């Protein structure tokens, strides 16, 4: 731990941030406008939600920058692209509930055939039929952090059986190296991993081929975790089903085959985008910035030398 000699300046992109950080000891809050030069004396930057700005733009304008505090959990746009002396902290825990809710919703939609029934409504077709159910399904969740734990609680409330997978095996968590042998034992696979060198392309043709016939792949992670061409092939063959909130490429081009692929539920990267998402984000951002202002290490630090 180390303390700062002066009050630190924190740049935020919105009025919610100004209000949320007002009154935090040792902090001066300034709202920035990306269209105008940034205050060069800033110590901390809070980028906007899902900001895709090249990190070099911020680093070049902020010579005194010491911490970038994200409003999201995903940090792939920043890791490896900022100097080691600049710390990077995420908003882990802010949006896990919303994302897990989306994943649960699409699984229920797939098994209960809610989208086909909606098409029947539009056609004024009152044809009754039984559907599948999430009850008693075995679901493999790749990602055992905050998001994976929230997903497990929701699935178990629906009487599904959950297997969590982490980077290493531990109590109630299987290791990532066990996944090839686990795939055939599960009815659905939910992706909730960060995008890293190890997870890029993780779900390739071999991975998909190991999934059981009729299984459902849910991607609530990042598009590049999945080999899109391999998934399109499986969907077109009718062997697998899927629900995607993220794609590779993203946004999806208008002529991309995913638009017309059968057995697919597709949403435009909105799993964590719910009303009050900023309030949830700042509920994590504020204590992270406060700890840094007090000379402590932020809890969600993912990059940098302190």
N, C-alpha and C positions, 0 to 999 in steps of 0.2 A: 504493500500500500504506500501511497505517497499523496501529499496534499498539494494543491495549487496555490500559488502566492496571490493570485488575483481572481476576481469573478470571471467565469468563462462565458463566452458568447455562443449561443446555440441558435442555428438557423433552422427554421421550420417552414414547410411549404403552404401552411393553411392556418386559418384562424383557430381551428380546434387545437392545434399545437400550441399556439400562443396562450390560449386559455388554460390548457392542461398543464403547461410548465410554469405558468405564472406563480410566483411565490416559492419556487424551489430554491433552497439556500444555495448561494454561490453561482446562480445562473442569471444571465440576461438573455431574454428571448427576442429574436428578431425574425419576422416573416420575410422570406426572400422571394424574389420574382425571377424565374429562370430566364426571362427575356432581358434582364438588365444585369450589369456586372455585380458579382457577389461581394459582400463586405469582406475585405481581405484579412481582417483580424479575427475571423470566426475560428473557434476551437472545435465545435461539434456541428455536424451536418445531419439533419433528419431528412432524407430524400422523400419524395412523394410515394404513395402506395404504387407498387409495380413500376417504379421509375426505370426507364430503359436508357437513360442518358449514359453516354460513355463516361466511365469514372474519371478518365483523364481530364475531362472538362472541369470537374469539380476540383481535382487535385491541383491543376494548373492555376486555378483562380484563388485557391485557399492555401497559401504557404504555411499558415499556422495550424492547419487542420490536424487534430489528434484523434478524433473519433467520428466514425460514420455509424449512426444508429438507424437501422432499417425499421420500416413499419411492417415488414413481411418476414416470413420464415425463410423463404428461398433467398439464397445469397450468391447464386452462380454468376450473376452479372458483375459481381464485385470481387470475389475471391480470385487472387492471382493477377488482379488488374490495379491494385492500389499498393503503395509502398508499405514496407513492413512496419514503419514507425506509426502508421495510421491504423488504429484499432477498428475492428468491424464487429458490431453486435447486431443480432437479429431480434425480431419480435416473437420468438418462439413462445407458443402458448396463447397468442392473441386470436388466431383464426382456426385453430385445430377443430373446435366444435363445429364451426360452419362447414368446413371441408368434410369432416366426418358425416355430418348431416346430409351433405350432397351425395356422398358415396352410398350411404344407406338408402337414400331416396331413389337413386338410379337402380340399385339392386332390387328394391321392391317393385319399381316400374317394370324391370325386365321380367322378373318372375311372375308378377301378377298381370302382365300384358296390358299395362295401362295405356300405352301409346296405341296399340292396335284397337283397344276399346274406344279410344278417342276418335280414331279414324272411322270406326263403326258409327259413332254418334253423328259425325259429320255426314255420313251416308244414310243416316236415319235407319240403321240396321240394328234391330233388337234381336240379336242371336246370342243365346246363352251358351257358355261352355266353361268347363273347369280349367283352372290354370295351375301352374306350379306355385311353390311357396318358399319363402326364405327359411321357414322353420325346418330345423334338422339339417340344414345345409352345412357343409364344412368349408370354411372360408380361410384362405391363406392371406395374411396381411403382411406385406413387405414394408417394414418400417416399424420399429418398436419404441419410438419416442413419444412425445406428447400426442401427436396426431394418431399414431397407431394405437395407443392406449385408449384414446377417446373412441376410436373406431371399434375396438373390442367391446367396450361397455355397451355401445349401441347395438351391435350385432347380437351380443348375448341376451339383451333385453328382448330380442326377436326370436329367441330359442335357437340361434345358430351356434355352431361350435367353431371357435376361432383358434388359429395357430399364428402366433406372432413371430416374425423373423427380424433379427437384428444383424449387425455386422459381426457379432460373435455370440456363441451360445451362452446362456445364463439361465437363472431360474425363470421358468415359464416362457422362455424365448429361445427359439431355434436359431442356429447360425446360418448366414447367407450361403455357406458352402453346402448346406443340406437341401437347398431349394430344388435341385434337379430330381431328387428322390421324393420330395413332398408334393410336387405338382400333380401327379396322377391320383393322389389321395384326396384332392380337394375339388369342390364344385365351383368355386370362384376364387379369383386372385385379385387382391386390391393393392395397388401400388401407391405407397406413401413415403417414398424415399427421396432424399435430396438429390439434385443432379450433380454428380461428381464424375471423375474419370472412370471410377469403378462401375457406376450405375448407368453411364451412357451406353445405350445399345444393349442393356442387360436382357431385355425381353426381345430376343432374336428369334429366328425361325426354329432353332432347336428348342428353345424355351417353350414356345407356343406349341410345338409338336408334342411335347411331354404333357401338356394339359389334357384332361380327359374330354372326350367328345361331349359337346353341349355346354362346356364350362364357360364362365363369364369372366372376362378381363375388365377390370375397372382401373383407369389411370387417373389418379388425383395427384400425381407427382409432377413430372414435366414431360413434354412430348418426346424429347430425345432419349428418354429411358426405353422407349419402344421402337423397334424397327417397323416403320409404317408400312413398307411394302409387304413384309412378312405377315403383318396383321391383316392387311387388305386381302391377301391371298386366302387366309383362313376364313375370314368373314364371307368372301365371295363363294368359297366352297361350302359354306353353311355349317362348318364343323364347330366353330366357336362363335360366341356372342361377345359384345363389348360395350362399355360405356366410357366415353372419353370427355374430360373437361379440358384437356390439353392435347396438342397435336404437334407433329413435326412434318412439314413446316407449320408455323403459326404467325399470323392468321392463315387459315386454310384457303388456298386459291380456289376460285369459283369452279374451276374445271377438275378439281382433285377427286379421285375415285372414292374417297371416304364419304363424300356427300351422298352418294347413292349406294353405299355398301349395305347389304342386308344385315339384320341382327345388331344394329348399332344405335345407341343413344349418344347424341353429341351435343355438348354445350360449349360456349365460347369463352373458356377460362373464367368462369364465374363462381367456382365452388366456394371461394372465400369472400366473394363480393356480395355482402348483405347489408341491409340498412344498419347503421351504427357501427360499421366496420372500423371507422376511424376512432370511435370511442374505445373499442376493444384494443386497437393498436396502441393508443396512447396509455392504456392501462398497463401495458408492458414497457413502453418507451420511457415514461416518466421515471419509474424507479431505476431503470438502467442509466439514464442520464444523471439522476441524483447520486447514484453510487459513484459514477465517474467524477462528478463535481466534488465529491467528498474524498477523492483520492483512492477509491476502491475499484476493483476489477468488475466490470459488468458481468452479470450472470450468464448472458447469452453470447459471450465473446467467441468468435469463430476465426478470427484472423488478427495478426499483429503481435508485436513484441511489447510487453508492458514492463 
